[in-house]
């Protein structure tokens, strides 16, 4: 049973920037951006037993950037 009006939309934006030492230092500064959207609902199977349920989850890759250092 899903409670009426209890659905929440969660939207997360994240950006990962690489900082690598040693031989992989040429990739430092490269980044990946993503946007994650999910619908979350509150359900109850039995009285007193509340659960948070992720109904769906969409991931959109926003961008990918590679910065190569000189040399």
Buried (B, 14 or more C-beta within 10 A) or exposed (E): EEEEEEEEEEEEEEEEEBEEEEEEEBBBBBEBBBBEBBBBBBBEEEEEEEEEEEEEEEEEEEEEEEEEEEE
